[in-house]
Amino acid sequence: MRVVRLDPADEPPRVAFAIGKRSGNAVARNRIRRRLRAALHEEAAGLRTGRAYLFGAAPAALDMPMSKLRASVHALLQMVDA
């Protein structure tokens, strides 16, 4: 699922993470959030100003290789910004 809220008054782009309880305990959810943040860090230059991004993740994101997670984040951003 992807959600983008367009509002030109918002500067810089805002990013939020939605990690549900089915992804594990608080430690696992925070680890997924940190991994997503790290994967997104490389793509930060590609985020458009005036947008809010919401990233969700399945439990598989906890064990996914970082290279695959980065590729997934990149692909999602390409779909949203197309």
ABEGO torsion letter per residue (X at the ends): XBBBBBBAABOBBBBBBBBBAAAEBAAAAAAAAAAAAAAAAAAAAABBBGBBBBBBBBAAAAABBAAAAAAAAAAAAAAAAX
